[in-house]
Amino acid sequence: MRWVSTRRPDLNWEYEASLLEKMFQDHSVTLRGALSFGRALCVCGAVAIALAWPAVVGAGGSQEMTVEEAIQLGEEFGIAVGEVDEDVQKELKLQRPEGVAVFEVIGNSRADYAGIKVRSVIKEIDKKEVRNLIDFGRAVKVAMKECNFTVGTYEPADPGDPVGWGVNFHFVGCKRD
């Protein structure tokens, strides 16, 4: 069988066709269009692998996070953080002990430039809910690789403000040198 192509003269279609013929010589398969079908399968397989790769890598441990690593990532971002435990919940008068409390903001950091305040509670990073330090670590690790992201916080109001706590979204811009 002779294969001729006018689409890609730079490829050796006869060689590829002979390989397919050898693969299917013991089978009663019609080879007309098999080369195109084989390429489509290769492309589909490559796309499937590319789409599945993050899930496979994530299952392999890249998504594992420890409390110590989350605290370290917080410091790299520019804040000292901790769990919202019962003591923090009572002091800040929160309904539930969820989120991550900001105990300190490091000057001239991305967190400082974004306006994150001491005594805030981080509830969200780039639209990912933060319930504890592990959630915080996972979200901030991904977000800090980006140039821009958002941090959602509950913050105490200014003295004399009758409303009390407020929700605030902080835009975190590119890292400054």
N, C-alpha and C positions, 0 to 999 in steps of 0.2 A: 504494500500500500504506500502511496506517495502522498506526502503532506505538503501543501503549498500555502504560504501565507503572504498576503499583501499588506497586512497590518504592521508587522514587525520584521522586516527583512534582516535585522541584525541578529536574530535568534536562529539557532540551528534546529529548525522544526523537524527535520528528518531524524536527527539523533534522538530528540525527545519522543518522537513517534515510535522509533525502534525500541526505546526503553519501555514504553507502554505496551507494545506488542509482546515483548518478552514477559512482562508482568502478567499479561492476560492470555498467554498462549495456551494454557491448559483449561481455559474457561471459554464458554461460548458467548463472548461479549462483543458487541459491535463497537468498534473503536471510533466511529464517526462522532466527533464532538467530545471524545474522552479527554483529549488534551485540555480543552476549555473547562470541562467539568472538573478535571484534576486540579487545575489552577484555582478554580472557584472554591474547591474544598480546602486547598492550602490557605487561601485568603480567609475563609470562614474560620478555619482552625486557628490561625494567627489572631484574628479578632477575638475569638472565644478565650484564648489564653490571655490576651491583654486585658480583657474585661474581668476574668477570674483572678488575675494575679494579685490585686490588692487583698482579696478575701483570703487567698492562700497564704500570702505573706503575713497578714494580720493573725491568722490562726497559728502561724509559726512562732509568734512571740513578739513581733514588733509593736503590738498594741499593749503589751504588758506594761503596767505602770505601778510604781511603788509610791508610798507617801513621801519618802525621802526624795525621790526623783521629782515629784510634783512640787515639793517645797523649793528644791533647787531651781526648777524651771520658773517658779514664781519670782525668785531672786534675780534670775537672768532677765525677766520681764521688768523688774523694778519694784516688787512688792514682797513684804514678808506676810505670809498667809498661814491660816490654820483652820481646822474644822470648826464648824458652828456646833459646839456642844451645848449642854444644858446651861452652863454658866454664861457663855456668850449669848445664848438665846435670851436668858433673863436680863442680862445687862443691856442688850440692844432692844429688848421688848419685841422679839420676833414671835410670830405664831407657831412656826415649826423650825426645828434645828436643821435647816437645809441651806446649802450654799457654802461658800468659803469666805471667812472673815479676813479683812485686810487689817493687819496690825501695824504696818509701817509702809511708807512709800519712799523709795530711794530717789533722791533728787537727781534731776537731769536724766531720768530713765524714760523709756517709752510709756510706762504707766503714769509717771509724773506729767509728761507732756499731754497725755490723754485726759488728765484731770481726775484720775481716780483718787479717792480720799481715804484716809485712815477712818476706821469704824464702818466702812462700807461692807456690804455683803455681795460678793460676785455670784450672780445667778445664771449667767449665760455668757458664752464666748462664741462669737461668730455664729449665732443661731443654734448653738449646741447647749443644752441644759447642763448646768453645773449643780449637782446635789451634794458633792463631797470632794475631797482632795484628789481622788483618783480621776473623777470626771474632769476636774480643773486641769490636772496634769495632761491628760489626753488632749483636751481641747486647746490648751495654750501651746502645747508642743507643735500641733499642726498649724495653729494660727501664727505663731512667731516665724514660721517659714515664709509666710505671706508678707507682702509689703503693707497692706492695709487690712484691718479687721475691726470688729466692734466688741465691746465688753458691756454687758448689761448688769447694772448694780442696783441694790436698794441702798439709799444713803440717808443719813440723818439730816433733817432740815436745819437751816440756820436758826440760831437762838431767836425766839420770839415768833417763829413761823407757826401758825396755828394748825397747819396741815400735818406736820410731823414728818414721817418718812416719805421719801419719794423715789420713784423709779427713774433711772438715768441711763442713757446709752452713750458710751464713750467711743469716739472714733480714735483708733490707734493707727497713726501714720507710719511711714517708712522710718526705719532706724536712722537716727542722726549721728553723725560722727563728730 
